[in-house]
Amino acid sequence: MTRRDSRPSDGWLIGTLRSASDPVGRWVVKFGGSLLTRRHWPHELGELVARLPGAVTVVVGGGPLVDGLRTVDAASPRPAELMHALAIEALRITARLAADATELPLLVEPAAAGARGVLDPCTWLAERERTVFLPAGWHVTSDSIAAAVAREALAGLMLAKRRPPPVTGLEELVAAGWIDPYLPVVAEPVVAIDWAVPADAG
């Protein structure tokens, strides 16, 4: 259930979608691609990572890059597998951008104990054929990729987005368009799910 009594954390409002029974020592942060259009997003991302305990792995969304691919596909549809692969390649670009802007290392595996970094999801998915666990299609976005990373790393998942969750429950959030339709499936064993939005968006 979503706690709407969000708590401030520096420049962020943070709330809980799923609580863990024990403290979480590893986190995967899905940093929404739409946040990349905010003027001070590198500082905001660095601030959010600094607030989390233990190892932190950032998965950056595609934002305008993937939105452009959606527009092209809507005008002249191409095979779902091709567009899915191109969207994942776009995530490599935003990952490199975020790593450079925040001076965090670019990772090919989730951060080890105590470390922090930005994951290149394109490389991570290619290893051990992880793509077989994620269907190809626009219904599977970086939300589900971040959840898959958290699932494998036995980490909590934080969804950093531009606006707060409008309803409670993952299925309701799918219906509201706040998360992608596949996230509830892949995130089923994830022990903790938090959300975060910039304080000026709350």
N, C-alpha and C positions, 0 to 999 in steps of 0.2 A: 504494500500500500504506500502511496506517496504521502510524505509528510509535508504539508503545505506551510508549516511554520518554519520556513527556511532560515538558516543561520548565516550571518555574514562571515566571510573569511577574506579579509582584506578587500580586494575589488570584486569578490565573487559572492553570490548567494548559493548555498549548498543545501541539498535536501537528500532524503533517502527514499528509494523505491523498494529495496529489499535489504533487511538488516541481517548481519552475520551474528551468530551466537558468540563468537570469539573475535578478538581484535584481528584486523586484516593487515598483514605485513607486506603484501605485494599488491600493486594497483596497475590497471590498464586504463589510461585516460583516452577516450575517444574525443578528440578536439574537432568539433564540427567545422567543415570547410567554409561555411558562411561566416564564421568568426574571423577568417583571414582577411575580410574586407574592413575590419575594424582598425582604426588608425594605430592603436598601441597594442595590437594583438601579440607581438613577441613578448612584451613585458607581462601581459596578462597570462599568457601560457606559462612563462617562467615562474610567475607568482603562484599559479595553481599547482604546478609540479612541486614547488618548494613546500607547499602546505601538506603534502601527503607523506605518510610514513613509509619507510622501507623502500623496496625497489619500485620504480615507476617507469612504465613503458607507455609512450604516447603514440597513438594511431591517429593520423590527421586525415580528415575527410577531403573529398575532392573539390568541394565548393564550385566556383565558377567554371573550373576546367571540366568537371564531369557534367555540370549543367549544360555546357556547350555540346558535349557528346549526346546528351539526351535530346537536345534541340535538333541536331543533325539526324539522329535516328528517327525522330518523330516525322521529319520531313521526307526521309527516304529510308525506311527501315532496313537494317542489315541483320544478319544472323545474331541471335542473342549471345551465343558463345563469343563471337568477335567483339561485340560491344562491351560485354562483361570484361573481357581481357583488356580492352583499351582503357576502360574505366579504372581497372586495377593498375595499369601502367601510369595513369594520371596520378594515382596515389603515391607513386614513387617520387613524382615531381614535387607534390606538396610536402612529402616527408623530408626531402632534401632542403626545400625552402625553410621549413620549420627548424630543422637541425642547424642550418646556417644562422638563422635569425636569433635563435636562443642559445647558440653555442653548446648545445647538447650533442652527444655523439649520435651518429646514424647507426642503427642496429639492424642486424639480420635475424636476431633471436630476441625474445623478451629479456629485459634487463635482469642481470644477476643480482644477488642479495646486496642491498644497499646502493645499487647503481641506478642511474636515470638516463633515459635516452629516447630517441624517436625511432620507431620501427619502420623499416622499409617493408611494407606489407607485400609488395610484388615479389621480393626475394623470399620472404617468409612463407608465402603461400606455395611457391614453387618447390620448396624443400619438402620431401616426404609426401609429395602429392596431396598436400592439404586441401587443394582446390576441390577435391572430390566430395568434401563435406559441405560445400557451399554451392547451391544450385546457381546456374547462370541466368541472370535476368535482372531487370531494374528493381525487382522486389528485394534484392540482396545488395545492401550498400555497405559502406564502411562501418555502420552501426553493428551489423552482424559479423564483420571481419574483426572488429575490436572485441566483440563478445567471444568469438572463437579463440582469440589470443588469450583472453582472460580465462576461458575454460581450460585451455591446455596448460597455462602457467599456474593454475590454481590461485588465481588472483581475483581481487574485487574489480568491478567495472565502474568507472565514472563516466557519465555521458555529459560532456560540456557542450552546450548548445546556446543558440541565440535567445531563446525564450524558455520560460519555465514549463514543466509538464502541465497540461491543462486539466488532466483527469487522473484517476488512480488506476493502478493495475496495468501490466504490460499489454494485455490484449486491447484494453481501452485506449492505450497510447498508440497502438497500431491503427486503430480506427480513426484516431484524431490526426494521424499523419506525423506524429512526433518521433516515432521510431519506425524502422522498416518492418515489413511483415514477418521476416524470418528471424528476427532477434529473439522473440520468446522461445523459439525452438532451440537455437544454439546456446542461449543463455540459461537454459533450464537448470544445469548444475552449478551455475555461478553463485557463490555464497552471499555476495554483497553487491548491490547495485545502487550507486548514488547518482545524483544529477548536480550540475553546476551551470549557472548562467552569470554573465557579467552583472554586477550590482546595479548598473544603470538600466538594465533590461528587465529587472524584476518588478 
